[in-house]
Amino acid sequence: MRRDATRRFRRRRLCLLLALVVGACQDSPAGPGGRFDQLSPRFALGGVVGQVAFVSERDGNAEIYVMNADGSSPTNVTNHLAFDVEPVWSPNGKRIAFRSHRDGNPEIYVIDADGSGPTNRTQHPDADVQPAWSPDGEKIAFATNRDGNLEIYVMNADGTGLKNLTQNTAGDVEPAWSPDGTKIAFATFRHGALEIYVMNPDGSGQTRLTKSAGDDNTPAWSPDGTRIAFNTNRHQDLELYIMNADGTEERRLTQSPGDDSNAAWASSGKHIFFRTNRDGNDEIYVMELASGVLTNLTQHVAHDFGPAWNKGKKK
């Protein structure tokens, strides 16, 4: 049994690495099942106003969409035959950075929020993925395998001034900038399973936050910088957890027979948007943290995933 578990772990790790680089190993829909979270037929945001970028396959391929916080008015902003994923808003809400395969390999692009002016910021033959904008809008962190393994780099928002922050052979991915700009959280394979670390913006002070037998990854800072939401498979299925910014007081947020992942905080800090396949295909849900009430925002037969909150919009 231990040999089988080791094989499953190695396959899961390889699958994740491939997905990060080339978009392989897409999440397969889980069959509908009973829910443990409290699902509400009514909207749970309670007056919160804003925009959410997300990825949808409703046009036949993965595209970046933008919708209102209540799920209304979904609009395609990329309109390209290539694979466009991993949207992240600039701090002022005027631009979106994302990963695109329109040049034949994964690159970091920036586009105006209305879909105009797409520009390749990395222009490198290897894989550049998972952009994360600094709070001042001056820099973009991302993961790249241009040194032979996945590491966290940072560049100026115009693509200049590249710097390798992690310089580790194990594999470092999924950077996330703290709201005050003083820390970058990321996930790493340096302990075998994925764990969440935090470091200074220059790469110094790398500190481990999570210690579990499963994979802990995809960190997302709360707006006040005191908490971090993340994915974990320590319960077999992917679930969302939350912890203090120093790694203490972990708390489970979701309990679903499907997979719940990719948390994105609303600016109020009271709601989290996330992707789930509990309805049989990937959808964007929102959770009210105080009550646990859930609302399905997309309700579409196609896969919708990768939500990102627009911090530049009025709450």
N, C-alpha and C positions, 0 to 999 in steps of 0.2 A: 504494500500500500504506500509506503514511503517513496519507493521508486516511481510509482504512478503519480504521486503528488508532486515530486520533483520535476517529472516530465511536463505536467500541467503548468507548473510555475514557469519553467523555461519557455514553453510555448507562449504563455501569456505575456512574458517579458519581451520575447521576439516580436509577437504580434503588436504590442504597444509601440515598440521602437519603429517597426515598419509603418504603423499608422501615423506616427509623428512625422515621418519623413516623406512618405508617398501617399498617405491617405488610404492605406490598405486596412484590412480587418475592421470594416464598418460594423457598428453595433447591429446585431441581428435582433429583430423584434421579439419580445417575449410574449407568450400567450397571455391573454387577459386573466386576471385572477382576483382574489379578494384583496381589499385595501385595508391597511392598518392606520393610515393617515386619515384625517377628517376632510373629506371632499365636500366642497360647498358649490351648489349650483349658482350662487350669487358671487359677484365680484368681491374679492377679499382685500383690495388695496385701500379702501376707505378714503378716497379722495386724492390719492397720490397721482401726480401728473408727470409725465415724462415720456421718453422713447426707449425702446429696446431694439437693438440690432440682433439678428439671429441668422442662422443658416437654414435654408429650406430646399428640398428637392422637388417642390411642387411643379416646377417647370421642366422637370426631366433630368436636371443635374443640380449639383450643389451651388447655390447662389446666396449672396448676402441680401437680406431683407431688413427693412425697418418697420416697426409697428408702434402704435401708441401703447402706453403702459397697461391699458385694459384689453389689449389684443386686437383693437380695431385698426383699420386702414393699413394692412400689410402692403408694403411697396418694395418691389425689386429694385435695388440700386446698382447691381453689377451687370446684369443682362449680358452674360458672356457664356460661351459654350464650355469654357474651361471650369475646373474645380476651384471655387472661391469659398474659403472657410475662415474660421478663427477671427471674427471681427472684434475690434476694440476701438472705442471712441477716443478721439483726442480730448484733452481736458476741457476745451472750450466748446465741444460738441459740433465743431464745424467740419471735421474730417474723420474718416474711419481707416485704420490700418487693418490689413488682413493678409492671409496667405492665399496666393493664387498659383495655379499651374499653367497659366496661359502662355508661358514661355517654354513649356516642355519640362520644367522642373519646379519644385516649390520655391517661391520667392515672396518677399515681403513687399506688398503694394500699399500705397496710400491713395485714397479717393475722397473727393468732396462728399459731404453728407447727402447731397442730391444725386450722386452717382456720376458726376462729371470729373474730368481730370485725373483718371487713374495713372499712377506713376510708380514704376519699379524702383524701390529704394535699395535693394541689395545687389541685383545684377551679378549673380555668382552661379557657376555651373552646379554647385552642390546644393543641399537642401537647407533653406532658411525658413523657419516656421515659428509660430506662437508669439506674435508681437505683443509687447506690453509697453504702453506709453507712460513716460514719467509724468508726475503730477504738474510739472511746470510746462509740459509740452515740448521741451527742448530735446529729449532723447527717446529712443525706442530700444528696449531690451528684447532679445529674441533668442531662440535656440537654433543652433546650426551644427552640421557635421563637416564643415569645411576643413577641420583639422583631423579628420578621420574618425571622430566619435562626437556624439552630441554634447555640446557645451553651451553655456550662456554667454552671449556677447551683448554689447551695448554699442549703439551708434547715435550720432546726431540725427535729428528727425529728417534731415535731408539726405541721409545715407552716408555722410562723411564721418571720420573719426572713429573707426571701428576699434573695439577693444575686447579681448577675451577676459571674462571675469572669473570663470571657475577653474579652467586649466586642470581638468580631472579626466582620467581615462574611463571612469565607470559609466558615465552618461548622466548629464544634467539637463533638465527640461523645464518647461512651463514657468517662466519667470512672472512674478507679479509684484508691482511696485507698491509700497505702502503709501497711504494718502499724504503723508508729510514728506515723502521722497527720501527718507533716511535709511530705508531698508528695502531689500528685494527678497521676497520669498521664492522658493523654487523646489522642484522635486528632483531627487537623485537616486541612482541605482548603486551608490557606493557601499551600501550595506546589504546588497542582494535584492531584497524587495524595495520598492519605491518608498522613500521617506521624504518628509518635508523639512527643508532647511531654510535658514534666513541668513542674509549677508548684507554688508554695507554696499552702497552703490559702486564702490571701486573694487569690489570682490573680496575685500578683507573681512575678517570676523565671521567666517562661515560657521554656523551653529545649528546643530540638529534639534528639531522640535518634536517630531513624532517618533515613536518606538513601538511598532506593532509587527506581528508576523505577516500581516497582509500588505498590500500596496496602498500607501497614502499619497495622494497627489492632487494636482489642480488646485493650488491654494488661491483663495480670494479674500482680500482684506475687507473688513467692515469700514464704512466711511469715516469713523473716528479713529481707526487704526488700532483699536484695542482687541479685536478678535479676528480670527481667520477661519473661514469655512473651507472644507476640503472634501474630496471623494475618498472612500475607502472600500476595499472588498474584504475586510476582516470578518464580515458576516456572509461570505460567499457572493451574494449579489452586491452591486455597487450601492452604497448609501452615502448620504451627506452627513457630515459631522461639523461641529463648530468647536473652537478652542480659543483660549486666550492667546494673545500675540507672543507670549513666551512659551507656549506649548502646554500650559497647565489647564486643568478643568475641561477636559474633552466632554462633549455632549452630543448624543446622537439626535439628528433632526428628522430623518425619514425612516420608515419601516415599511418597505414595499417588496412584494415578490419579484418585481422587475428591477431595473437599474435606474438609480437617481444620481445625477452627476452635473458638473459644470455650473457651480453656483455663481450668481451675479447679484450683488447687493443693490437695492434701491438706495437713493441718497439719504433717506430718512433713517436707515439702519434697522427698520422695522419689518422689512420684507426681503425675501430672497427669491429670485427667478432661477429656474434650473431646468435641465432636460431630464425627461423620464420616459420610459417605454412601458409603463404600467397599463396603458390602454391598448397595447398590441403594436404600437409604432411610436417613434420618437415624437414627443410633444414638448412645448414650453409651458411649464407650470409656474405659478407664483405661490409662495407660502407666507402667511402672516405669522411671524415668529412667536408673538405672544399667545396666540390661540392654536397654532398649528393648522389653521384652515387653509385648504388648497383650492386653487382655481386653474383650470385648463384654459390657457390663453389662445392656443392656435387651433385646436380641434380640426385637424386636417388629416386626410388619409396618407399624405406624403410625410416623409421624415422632416421634422423641424428640431433643430438642436443648436447648441453653442450661443446662449443668450449673452448679451453685453448691455449694461445700463448706460445711458447717456448722462454723464455727470454734468454736462454743460447746459442741460435743459432745466428750466424752472421746475421745482418740485411741487 
